[in-house]
Amino acid sequence: MNPMTEYSADLKQVCGCSWAAKGADAEEVTKKVVSHAKQAHGLNEVPAAVAQKLQEAMRPVM
Ligand SMILES: [Zn+2]
């Protein structure tokens, strides 16, 4: 495992917003997107379709 690897998800592919959620691991990225969905989109929970798009958008970055 490379400790320098982090994960990024381009939200353009997830909810249409123009920023990328980044975190040390997939769980951290997911938490940021869940919090963004609540604050920016008024969603108390992330719909399954959005969660699916998040999985597809998530990439490891060096
Ligand atoms: Zn958004």
N, CA, C, O and the ligand as a Tripos MOL2 file, in Angstrom:
@<TRIPOS>MOLECULE
protein
  249   247    63     0     0
PROTEIN
NO_CHARGES

@<TRIPOS>ATOM
      1 N           0.8430   -1.2000    0.0000 N.3       1 MET1
      2 CA          0.0000    0.0000    0.0000 C.3       1 MET1
      3 C           0.8740    1.2440    0.0000 C.2       1 MET1
      4 O           1.8150    1.3470    0.7860 O.2       1 MET1
      5 N           0.5690    2.1720   -0.8650 N.am      2 ASN2
      6 CA          1.2900    3.4320   -0.9160 C.3       2 ASN2
      7 C           0.5700    4.4740   -0.0540 C.2       2 ASN2
      8 O          -0.5610    4.8530   -0.3570 O.2       2 ASN2
      9 N           1.2110    4.9320    1.0050 N.am      3 PRO3
     10 CA          0.5280    5.8960    1.8980 C.3       3 PRO3
     11 C           0.2810    7.2430    1.2470 C.2       3 PRO3
     12 O          -0.4920    8.0410    1.7770 O.2       3 PRO3
     13 N           0.9240    7.5260    0.0970 N.am      4 MET4
     14 CA          0.7230    8.8030   -0.5730 C.3       4 MET4
     15 C          -0.5080    8.7990   -1.4740 C.2       4 MET4
     16 O          -0.9490    9.8490   -1.9410 O.2       4 MET4
     17 N          -1.0560    7.6170   -1.7120 N.am      5 THR5
     18 CA         -2.2340    7.5420   -2.5730 C.3       5 THR5
     19 C          -3.4420    8.1600   -1.8720 C.2       5 THR5
     20 O          -3.7190    7.8580   -0.7120 O.2       5 THR5
     21 N          -4.1370    9.0040   -2.5690 N.am      6 GLU6
     22 CA         -5.4110    9.4770   -2.0480 C.3       6 GLU6
     23 C          -6.4790    9.2650   -3.1110 C.2       6 GLU6
     24 O          -6.1920    8.8910   -4.2480 O.2       6 GLU6
     25 N          -7.6990    9.5110   -2.7100 N.am      7 TYR7
     26 CA         -8.8070    9.2830   -3.6290 C.3       7 TYR7
     27 C          -9.4910   10.5930   -3.9770 C.2       7 TYR7
     28 O          -9.5750   11.5120   -3.1620 O.2       7 TYR7
     29 N          -9.9730   10.6540   -5.1980 N.am      8 SER8
     30 CA        -10.6490   11.8510   -5.6770 C.3       8 SER8
     31 C         -11.8760   11.4430   -6.4840 C.2       8 SER8
     32 O         -11.8490   10.4540   -7.2170 O.2       8 SER8
     33 N         -12.9410   12.2070   -6.3440 N.am      9 ALA9
     34 CA        -14.1430   11.9770   -7.1490 C.3       9 ALA9
     35 C         -14.5700   13.3030   -7.7540 C.2       9 ALA9
     36 O         -14.8430   14.2640   -7.0350 O.2       9 ALA9
     37 N         -14.6240   13.3500   -9.0780 N.am     10 ASP10
     38 CA        -15.0600   14.5580   -9.7790 C.3      10 ASP10
     39 C         -16.5780   14.6630   -9.6670 C.2      10 ASP10
     40 O         -17.3090   13.8420  -10.2220 O.2      10 ASP10
     41 N         -17.0430   15.6740   -8.9480 N.am     11 LEU11
     42 CA        -18.4870   15.7810   -8.6990 C.3      11 LEU11
     43 C         -19.2890   16.1430   -9.9400 C.2      11 LEU11
     44 O         -20.5130   16.0200   -9.9530 O.2      11 LEU11
     45 N         -18.5980   16.5900  -10.9810 N.am     12 LYS12
     46 CA        -19.2840   16.8590  -12.2450 C.3      12 LYS12
     47 C         -20.0020   15.5930  -12.7220 C.2      12 LYS12
     48 O         -21.0790   15.6530  -13.3170 O.2      12 LYS12
     49 N         -19.3750   14.4460  -12.4440 N.am     13 GLN13
     50 CA        -19.9660   13.1680  -12.8530 C.3      13 GLN13
     51 C         -21.0070   12.6630  -11.8620 C.2      13 GLN13
     52 O         -21.7820   11.7580  -12.1700 O.2      13 GLN13
     53 N         -21.0180   13.2570  -10.6680 N.am     14 VAL14
     54 CA        -21.8930   12.7350   -9.6160 C.3      14 VAL14
     55 C         -23.1620   13.5670   -9.4860 C.2      14 VAL14
     56 O         -24.2710   13.0370   -9.5560 O.2      14 VAL14
     57 N         -22.9890   14.8990   -9.2950 N.am     15 CYS15
     58 CA        -24.1470   15.7630   -9.0900 C.3      15 CYS15
     59 C         -24.0940   17.0220   -9.9400 C.2      15 CYS15
     60 O         -24.9710   17.8800   -9.8300 O.2      15 CYS15
     61 N         -23.0650   17.1460  -10.7970 N.am     16 GLY16
     62 CA        -22.9930   18.2810  -11.7010 C.3      16 GLY16
     63 C         -22.2200   19.4690  -11.1510 C.2      16 GLY16
     64 O         -22.0900   20.4850  -11.8340 O.2      16 GLY16
     65 N         -21.7040   19.3630   -9.9300 N.am     17 CYS17
     66 CA        -20.9680   20.4750   -9.3440 C.3      17 CYS17
     67 C         -19.5120   20.4420   -9.8220 C.2      17 CYS17
     68 O         -18.9600   19.3840  -10.1240 O.2      17 CYS17
     69 N         -18.8990   21.6580   -9.8830 N.am     18 SER18
     70 CA        -17.5780   21.7340  -10.4960 C.3      18 SER18
     71 C         -16.4660   21.7510   -9.4550 C.2      18 SER18
     72 O         -15.6790   22.6970   -9.4000 O.2      18 SER18
     73 N         -16.3990   20.7130   -8.6340 N.am     19 TRP19
     74 CA        -15.2460   20.5260   -7.7730 C.3      19 TRP19
     75 C         -15.0500   19.0430   -7.5570 C.2      19 TRP19
     76 O         -15.9400   18.2390   -7.8340 O.2      19 TRP19
     77 N         -13.8930   18.6930   -7.0680 N.am     20 ALA20
     78 CA        -13.5810   17.2900   -6.8300 C.3      20 ALA20
     79 C         -13.4360   17.0640   -5.3360 C.2      20 ALA20
     80 O         -12.7310   17.8050   -4.6510 O.2      20 ALA20
     81 N         -14.1100   16.0310   -4.8340 N.am     21 ALA21
     82 CA        -13.9540   15.6380   -3.4340 C.3      21 ALA21
     83 C         -12.7050   14.7850   -3.3260 C.2      21 ALA21
     84 O         -12.5160   13.8480   -4.1020 O.2      21 ALA21
     85 N         -11.8490   15.1100   -2.3580 N.am     22 LYS22
     86 CA        -10.6140   14.3490   -2.1690 C.3      22 LYS22
     87 C         -10.5040   13.8690   -0.7410 C.2      22 LYS22
     88 O         -10.9920   14.5170    0.1840 O.2      22 LYS22
     89 N          -9.8590   12.7280   -0.5670 N.am     23 GLY23
     90 CA         -9.6600   12.2120    0.7850 C.3      23 GLY23
     91 C          -8.5830   11.1580    0.8030 C.2      23 GLY23
     92 O          -8.1270   10.6960   -0.2420 O.2      23 GLY23
     93 N          -8.1780   10.7810    2.0070 N.am     24 ALA24
     94 CA         -7.1130    9.7940    2.1690 C.3      24 ALA24
     95 C          -7.5670    8.4000    1.7390 C.2      24 ALA24
     96 O          -6.7500    7.5580    1.3650 O.2      24 ALA24
     97 N          -8.8630    8.1710    1.7950 N.am     25 ASP25
     98 CA         -9.3940    6.8810    1.3490 C.3      25 ASP25
     99 C         -10.8270    7.0730    0.8290 C.2      25 ASP25
    100 O         -11.4110    8.1510    0.9380 O.2      25 ASP25
    101 N         -11.3590    6.0020    0.2700 N.am     26 ALA26
    102 CA        -12.6870    6.0810   -0.3420 C.3      26 ALA26
    103 C         -13.7450    6.5040    0.6730 C.2      26 ALA26
    104 O         -14.6980    7.2060    0.3340 O.2      26 ALA26
    105 N         -13.5670    6.0680    1.9260 N.am     27 GLU27
    106 CA        -14.5490    6.3920    2.9590 C.3      27 GLU27
    107 C         -14.5790    7.8920    3.2320 C.2      27 GLU27
    108 O         -15.6470    8.4770    3.4150 O.2      27 GLU27
    109 N         -13.3890    8.5130    3.2580 N.am     28 GLU28
    110 CA        -13.3230    9.9510    3.5160 C.3      28 GLU28
    111 C         -13.9620   10.7360    2.3690 C.2      28 GLU28
    112 O         -14.6720   11.7150    2.6000 O.2      28 GLU28
    113 N         -13.7070   10.3020    1.1350 N.am     29 VAL29
    114 CA        -14.3190   10.9710   -0.0220 C.3      29 VAL29
    115 C         -15.8370   10.8430    0.0610 C.2      29 VAL29
    116 O         -16.5610   11.8110   -0.1730 O.2      29 VAL29
    117 N         -16.3080    9.6620    0.3910 N.am     30 THR30
    118 CA        -17.7480    9.4300    0.4940 C.3      30 THR30
    119 C         -18.3670   10.3360    1.5440 C.2      30 THR30
    120 O         -19.4360   10.9050    1.3260 O.2      30 THR30
    121 N         -17.6890   10.4720    2.6970 N.am     31 LYS31
    122 CA        -18.2020   11.3450    3.7590 C.3      31 LYS31
    123 C         -18.3100   12.7860    3.2810 C.2      31 LYS31
    124 O         -19.2820   13.4750    3.5940 O.2      31 LYS31
    125 N         -17.3180   13.2440    2.5240 N.am     32 LYS32
    126 CA        -17.3540   14.6220    2.0190 C.3      32 LYS32
    127 C         -18.5040   14.8140    1.0460 C.2      32 LYS32
    128 O         -19.1590   15.8570    1.0450 O.2      32 LYS32
    129 N         -18.7510   13.7950    0.2090 N.am     33 VAL33
    130 CA        -19.8340   13.9060   -0.7660 C.3      33 VAL33
    131 C         -21.1880   13.8650   -0.0600 C.2      33 VAL33
    132 O         -22.1110   14.5800   -0.4500 O.2      33 VAL33
    133 N         -21.3120   13.0360    0.9720 N.am     34 VAL34
    134 CA        -22.5600   12.9730    1.7440 C.3      34 VAL34
    135 C         -22.8330   14.3280    2.3950 C.2      34 VAL34
    136 O         -23.9620   14.8160    2.3780 O.2      34 VAL34
    137 N         -21.7940   14.9270    2.9650 N.am     35 SER35
    138 CA        -21.9410   16.2360    3.6000 C.3      35 SER35
    139 C         -22.2560   17.3190    2.5640 C.2      35 SER35
    140 O         -23.0500   18.2210    2.8310 O.2      35 SER35
    141 N         -21.6360   17.2310    1.3890 N.am     36 HIS36
    142 CA        -21.9220   18.1700    0.2970 C.3      36 HIS36
    143 C         -23.3650   18.0240   -0.1790 C.2      36 HIS36
    144 O         -24.0450   19.0200   -0.4260 O.2      36 HIS36
    145 N         -23.8260   16.7910   -0.3060 N.am     37 ALA37
    146 CA        -25.1960   16.5420   -0.7720 C.3      37 ALA37
    147 C         -26.2040   17.1820    0.1760 C.2      37 ALA37
    148 O         -27.2310   17.7070   -0.2550 O.2      37 ALA37
    149 N         -25.8980   17.1320    1.4750 N.am     38 LYS38
    150 CA        -26.7730   17.7030    2.4900 C.3      38 LYS38
    151 C         -26.7620   19.2270    2.4060 C.2      38 LYS38
    152 O         -27.8140   19.8660    2.3870 O.2      38 LYS38
    153 N         -25.5400   19.8080    2.3550 N.am     39 GLN39
    154 CA        -25.4180   21.2710    2.4090 C.3      39 GLN39
    155 C         -25.7960   21.9400    1.0930 C.2      39 GLN39
    156 O         -26.4850   22.9600    1.0910 O.2      39 GLN39
    157 N         -25.3530   21.3730   -0.0230 N.am     40 ALA40
    158 CA        -25.5350   22.0390   -1.3100 C.3      40 ALA40
    159 C         -26.8360   21.6420   -2.0030 C.2      40 ALA40
    160 O         -27.4000   22.4210   -2.7710 O.2      40 ALA40
    161 N         -27.3090   20.4250   -1.7270 N.am     41 HIS41
    162 CA        -28.4720   19.9280   -2.4630 C.3      41 HIS41
    163 C         -29.6570   19.6060   -1.5660 C.2      41 HIS41
    164 O         -30.7070   19.1910   -2.0550 O.2      41 HIS41
    165 N         -29.5010   19.7950   -0.2510 N.am     42 GLY42
    166 CA        -30.6070   19.5650    0.6690 C.3      42 GLY42
    167 C         -31.0310   18.1080    0.7760 C.2      42 GLY42
    168 O         -32.1740   17.8080    1.1200 O.2      42 GLY42
    169 N         -30.0930   17.1960    0.4750 N.am     43 LEU43
    170 CA        -30.4030   15.7640    0.5410 C.3      43 LEU43
    171 C         -29.9850   15.2110    1.8970 C.2      43 LEU43
    172 O         -28.8130   15.2880    2.2670 O.2      43 LEU43
    173 N         -30.9410   14.6540    2.6370 N.am     44 ASN44
    174 CA        -30.5910   14.0720    3.9300 C.3      44 ASN44
    175 C         -29.8820   12.7410    3.7770 C.2      44 ASN44
    176 O         -29.1220   12.3320    4.6550 O.2      44 ASN44
    177 N         -30.1260   12.0710    2.6750 N.am     45 GLU45
    178 CA        -29.3310   10.8890    2.3640 C.3      45 GLU45
    179 C         -29.0560   10.8420    0.8700 C.2      45 GLU45
    180 O         -29.8290   11.3570    0.0620 O.2      45 GLU45
    181 N         -27.9420   10.2140    0.5180 N.am     46 VAL46
    182 CA        -27.5300   10.1510   -0.8730 C.3      46 VAL46
    183 C         -28.3410    9.0640   -1.5810 C.2      46 VAL46
    184 O         -28.3150    7.9060   -1.1650 O.2      46 VAL46
    185 N         -29.0610    9.4250   -2.6470 N.am     47 PRO47
    186 CA        -29.8430    8.4160   -3.3860 C.3      47 PRO47
    187 C         -28.9390    7.3390   -3.9780 C.2      47 PRO47
    188 O         -27.7720    7.5990   -4.2700 O.2      47 PRO47
    189 N         -29.4680    6.1440   -4.1550 N.am     48 ALA48
    190 CA        -28.6850    5.0100   -4.6670 C.3      48 ALA48
    191 C         -28.0360    5.3410   -6.0120 C.2      48 ALA48
    192 O         -26.8930    4.9540   -6.2590 O.2      48 ALA48
    193 N         -28.7550    6.0520   -6.8830 N.am     49 ALA49
    194 CA        -28.2140    6.3840   -8.2060 C.3      49 ALA49
    195 C         -26.9900    7.2850   -8.0890 C.2      49 ALA49
    196 O         -26.0340    7.1540   -8.8530 O.2      49 ALA49
    197 N         -27.0310    8.2150   -7.1100 N.am     50 VAL50
    198 CA        -25.9020    9.1180   -6.8970 C.3      50 VAL50
    199 C         -24.7290    8.3490   -6.2790 C.2      50 VAL50
    200 O         -23.5760    8.5680   -6.6520 O.2      50 VAL50
    201 N         -25.0210    7.4570   -5.3430 N.am     51 ALA51
    202 CA        -23.9780    6.6360   -4.7250 C.3      51 ALA51
    203 C         -23.2770    5.7820   -5.7870 C.2      51 ALA51
    204 O         -22.0610    5.5930   -5.7440 O.2      51 ALA51
    205 N         -24.0560    5.2750   -6.7300 N.am     52 GLN52
    206 CA        -23.4960    4.4840   -7.8290 C.3      52 GLN52
    207 C         -22.5590    5.3460   -8.6850 C.2      52 GLN52
    208 O         -21.4670    4.9130   -9.0510 O.2      52 GLN52
    209 N         -23.0020    6.5740   -8.9990 N.am     53 LYS53
    210 CA        -22.1680    7.4770   -9.7950 C.3      53 LYS53
    211 C         -20.9010    7.8410   -9.0480 C.2      53 LYS53
    212 O         -19.8400    7.9960   -9.6530 O.2      53 LYS53
    213 N         -21.0090    7.9790   -7.7310 N.am     54 LEU54
    214 CA        -19.8340    8.2980   -6.9250 C.3      54 LEU54
    215 C         -18.8070    7.1660   -7.0120 C.2      54 LEU54
    216 O         -17.6100    7.4190   -7.1510 O.2      54 LEU54
    217 N         -19.2740    5.9320   -6.9300 N.am     55 GLN55
    218 CA        -18.3630    4.7870   -7.0390 C.3      55 GLN55
    219 C         -17.6290    4.8080   -8.3790 C.2      55 GLN55
    220 O         -16.4380    4.5080   -8.4560 O.2      55 GLN55
    221 N         -18.3750    5.1720   -9.4430 N.am     56 GLU56
    222 CA        -17.7740    5.2010  -10.7760 C.3      56 GLU56
    223 C         -16.8040    6.3630  -10.9440 C.2      56 GLU56
    224 O         -15.8340    6.2620  -11.6940 O.2      56 GLU56
    225 N         -17.0670    7.4750  -10.2430 N.am     57 ALA57
    226 CA        -16.2300    8.6790  -10.3830 C.3      57 ALA57
    227 C         -14.9740    8.6210   -9.5160 C.2      57 ALA57
    228 O         -14.0080    9.3400   -9.7710 O.2      57 ALA57
    229 N         -14.9870    7.7730   -8.5020 N.am     58 MET58
    230 CA        -13.8810    7.7100   -7.5460 C.3      58 MET58
    231 C         -12.6230    7.1370   -8.1970 C.2      58 MET58
    232 O         -12.6570    6.0770   -8.8210 O.2      58 MET58
    233 N         -11.5140    7.8600   -8.0400 N.am     59 ARG59
    234 CA        -10.2400    7.4500   -8.6340 C.3      59 ARG59
    235 C          -9.1320    7.5880   -7.6100 C.2      59 ARG59
    236 O          -9.1120    8.5510   -6.8450 O.2      59 ARG59
    237 N          -8.2070    6.6360   -7.5850 N.am     60 PRO60
    238 CA         -7.0070    6.8680   -6.7780 C.3      60 PRO60
    239 C          -6.1090    7.8740   -7.4830 C.2      60 PRO60
    240 O          -5.9390    7.7970   -8.7000 O.2      60 PRO60
    241 N          -5.5330    8.8120   -6.7470 N.am     61 VAL61
    242 CA         -4.6080    9.7850   -7.3200 C.3      61 VAL61
    243 C          -3.2960    9.7390   -6.5400 C.2      61 VAL61
    244 O          -3.2990    9.5200   -5.3290 O.2      61 VAL61
    245 N          -2.1770    9.9450   -7.2310 N.am     62 MET62
    246 CA         -0.8670    9.8780   -6.5860 C.3      62 MET62
    247 C          -0.4950   11.2310   -6.0060 C.2      62 MET62
    248 O           0.5770   11.3770   -5.4200 O.2      62 MET62
    249 ZN        -23.1760   18.8740   -5.9280 Zn       63 ZN63
@<TRIPOS>BOND
     1     1     2 1
     2     2     3 1
     3     3     4 2
     4     3     5 am
     5     5     6 1
     6     6     7 1
     7     7     8 2
     8     7     9 am
     9     9    10 1
    10    10    11 1
    11    11    12 2
    12    11    13 am
    13    13    14 1
    14    14    15 1
    15    15    16 2
    16    15    17 am
    17    17    18 1
    18    18    19 1
    19    19    20 2
    20    19    21 am
    21    21    22 1
    22    22    23 1
    23    23    24 2
    24    23    25 am
    25    25    26 1
    26    26    27 1
    27    27    28 2
    28    27    29 am
    29    29    30 1
    30    30    31 1
    31    31    32 2
    32    31    33 am
    33    33    34 1
    34    34    35 1
    35    35    36 2
    36    35    37 am
    37    37    38 1
    38    38    39 1
    39    39    40 2
    40    39    41 am
    41    41    42 1
    42    42    43 1
    43    43    44 2
    44    43    45 am
    45    45    46 1
    46    46    47 1
    47    47    48 2
    48    47    49 am
    49    49    50 1
    50    50    51 1
    51    51    52 2
    52    51    53 am
    53    53    54 1
    54    54    55 1
    55    55    56 2
    56    55    57 am
    57    57    58 1
    58    58    59 1
    59    59    60 2
    60    59    61 am
    61    61    62 1
    62    62    63 1
    63    63    64 2
    64    63    65 am
    65    65    66 1
    66    66    67 1
    67    67    68 2
    68    67    69 am
    69    69    70 1
    70    70    71 1
    71    71    72 2
    72    71    73 am
    73    73    74 1
    74    74    75 1
    75    75    76 2
    76    75    77 am
    77    77    78 1
    78    78    79 1
    79    79    80 2
    80    79    81 am
    81    81    82 1
    82    82    83 1
    83    83    84 2
    84    83    85 am
    85    85    86 1
    86    86    87 1
    87    87    88 2
    88    87    89 am
    89    89    90 1
    90    90    91 1
    91    91    92 2
    92    91    93 am
    93    93    94 1
    94    94    95 1
    95    95    96 2
    96    95    97 am
    97    97    98 1
    98    98    99 1
    99    99   100 2
   100    99   101 am
   101   101   102 1
   102   102   103 1
   103   103   104 2
   104   103   105 am
   105   105   106 1
   106   106   107 1
   107   107   108 2
   108   107   109 am
   109   109   110 1
   110   110   111 1
   111   111   112 2
   112   111   113 am
   113   113   114 1
   114   114   115 1
   115   115   116 2
   116   115   117 am
   117   117   118 1
   118   118   119 1
   119   119   120 2
   120   119   121 am
   121   121   122 1
   122   122   123 1
   123   123   124 2
   124   123   125 am
   125   125   126 1
   126   126   127 1
   127   127   128 2
   128   127   129 am
   129   129   130 1
   130   130   131 1
   131   131   132 2
   132   131   133 am
   133   133   134 1
   134   134   135 1
   135   135   136 2
   136   135   137 am
   137   137   138 1
   138   138   139 1
   139   139   140 2
   140   139   141 am
   141   141   142 1
   142   142   143 1
   143   143   144 2
   144   143   145 am
   145   145   146 1
   146   146   147 1
   147   147   148 2
   148   147   149 am
   149   149   150 1
   150   150   151 1
   151   151   152 2
   152   151   153 am
   153   153   154 1
   154   154   155 1
   155   155   156 2
   156   155   157 am
   157   157   158 1
   158   158   159 1
   159   159   160 2
   160   159   161 am
   161   161   162 1
   162   162   163 1
   163   163   164 2
   164   163   165 am
   165   165   166 1
   166   166   167 1
   167   167   168 2
   168   167   169 am
   169   169   170 1
   170   170   171 1
   171   171   172 2
   172   171   173 am
   173   173   174 1
   174   174   175 1
   175   175   176 2
   176   175   177 am
   177   177   178 1
   178   178   179 1
   179   179   180 2
   180   179   181 am
   181   181   182 1
   182   182   183 1
   183   183   184 2
   184   183   185 am
   185   185   186 1
   186   186   187 1
   187   187   188 2
   188   187   189 am
   189   189   190 1
   190   190   191 1
   191   191   192 2
   192   191   193 am
   193   193   194 1
   194   194   195 1
   195   195   196 2
   196   195   197 am
   197   197   198 1
   198   198   199 1
   199   199   200 2
   200   199   201 am
   201   201   202 1
   202   202   203 1
   203   203   204 2
   204   203   205 am
   205   205   206 1
   206   206   207 1
   207   207   208 2
   208   207   209 am
   209   209   210 1
   210   210   211 1
   211   211   212 2
   212   211   213 am
   213   213   214 1
   214   214   215 1
   215   215   216 2
   216   215   217 am
   217   217   218 1
   218   218   219 1
   219   219   220 2
   220   219   221 am
   221   221   222 1
   222   222   223 1
   223   223   224 2
   224   223   225 am
   225   225   226 1
   226   226   227 1
   227   227   228 2
   228   227   229 am
   229   229   230 1
   230   230   231 1
   231   231   232 2
   232   231   233 am
   233   233   234 1
   234   234   235 1
   235   235   236 2
   236   235   237 am
   237   237   238 1
   238   238   239 1
   239   239   240 2
   240   239   241 am
   241   241   242 1
   242   242   243 1
   243   243   244 2
   244   243   245 am
   245   245   246 1
   246   246   247 1
   247   247   248 2
@<TRIPOS>SUBSTRUCTURE
     1 MET1         2 RESIDUE 1 A MET
     2 ASN2         6 RESIDUE 1 A ASN
     3 PRO3        10 RESIDUE 1 A PRO
     4 MET4        14 RESIDUE 1 A MET
     5 THR5        18 RESIDUE 1 A THR
     6 GLU6        22 RESIDUE 1 A GLU
     7 TYR7        26 RESIDUE 1 A TYR
     8 SER8        30 RESIDUE 1 A SER
     9 ALA9        34 RESIDUE 1 A ALA
    10 ASP10       38 RESIDUE 1 A ASP
    11 LEU11       42 RESIDUE 1 A LEU
    12 LYS12       46 RESIDUE 1 A LYS
    13 GLN13       50 RESIDUE 1 A GLN
    14 VAL14       54 RESIDUE 1 A VAL
    15 CYS15       58 RESIDUE 1 A CYS
    16 GLY16       62 RESIDUE 1 A GLY
    17 CYS17       66 RESIDUE 1 A CYS
    18 SER18       70 RESIDUE 1 A SER
    19 TRP19       74 RESIDUE 1 A TRP
    20 ALA20       78 RESIDUE 1 A ALA
    21 ALA21       82 RESIDUE 1 A ALA
    22 LYS22       86 RESIDUE 1 A LYS
    23 GLY23       90 RESIDUE 1 A GLY
    24 ALA24       94 RESIDUE 1 A ALA
    25 ASP25       98 RESIDUE 1 A ASP
    26 ALA26      102 RESIDUE 1 A ALA
    27 GLU27      106 RESIDUE 1 A GLU
    28 GLU28      110 RESIDUE 1 A GLU
    29 VAL29      114 RESIDUE 1 A VAL
    30 THR30      118 RESIDUE 1 A THR
    31 LYS31      122 RESIDUE 1 A LYS
    32 LYS32      126 RESIDUE 1 A LYS
    33 VAL33      130 RESIDUE 1 A VAL
    34 VAL34      134 RESIDUE 1 A VAL
    35 SER35      138 RESIDUE 1 A SER
    36 HIS36      142 RESIDUE 1 A HIS
    37 ALA37      146 RESIDUE 1 A ALA
    38 LYS38      150 RESIDUE 1 A LYS
    39 GLN39      154 RESIDUE 1 A GLN
    40 ALA40      158 RESIDUE 1 A ALA
    41 HIS41      162 RESIDUE 1 A HIS
    42 GLY42      166 RESIDUE 1 A GLY
    43 LEU43      170 RESIDUE 1 A LEU
    44 ASN44      174 RESIDUE 1 A ASN
    45 GLU45      178 RESIDUE 1 A GLU
    46 VAL46      182 RESIDUE 1 A VAL
    47 PRO47      186 RESIDUE 1 A PRO
    48 ALA48      190 RESIDUE 1 A ALA
    49 ALA49      194 RESIDUE 1 A ALA
    50 VAL50      198 RESIDUE 1 A VAL
    51 ALA51      202 RESIDUE 1 A ALA
    52 GLN52      206 RESIDUE 1 A GLN
    53 LYS53      210 RESIDUE 1 A LYS
    54 LEU54      214 RESIDUE 1 A LEU
    55 GLN55      218 RESIDUE 1 A GLN
    56 GLU56      222 RESIDUE 1 A GLU
    57 ALA57      226 RESIDUE 1 A ALA
    58 MET58      230 RESIDUE 1 A MET
    59 ARG59      234 RESIDUE 1 A ARG
    60 PRO60      238 RESIDUE 1 A PRO
    61 VAL61      242 RESIDUE 1 A VAL
    62 MET62      246 RESIDUE 1 A MET
    63 ZN63       249 GROUP 0 **** ****
